[in-house]
Amino acid sequence: MSTTATIKALRPDDFRGRENDGDNPMTAPGQEGGPSDVNATGADERAARWQKENAEAIACYNDYIEKNGLPLDEFRMF
């Protein structure tokens, strides 16, 4: 069994048009998108840099999962 991690950078526009009930940390009441200082292109660059910087740790974790299975897998209901 091979399990790999997939990382998706969230952008403020991923949350636009949704009702804000106060539980969404990306938006504040009365604000349509996320914080104004968040740049979608910058988020992609930060995500790519994070993946590159942590590639060794991700590979080690994926190797562990492949050899040992998912932690607490026996308790999963799905």
C-alpha positions, 0 to 999 in steps of 0.5 A: 500500500502506498500513501502519499501526501498531497498539499494544496495551498488555500487561497482567500478566493477559495472561500469567497461567496460563502456565508461567514458564520464566524467559524472560518478563520480566512474571513472576518464578518463583513469581509468577502475574502481573506486578509488583504495582505494574502497574495495568491501567487505568494501562497503558491510560492510559499507552498512550493518552498515549504514542500521543497524544504520539507521534502526529506521529512515528507519522504521519511513519513511516507516511507514509515506509512508504507512500511507500518500502515496508518497510525490508528488505522484499526480504529477507522470506521471508513 
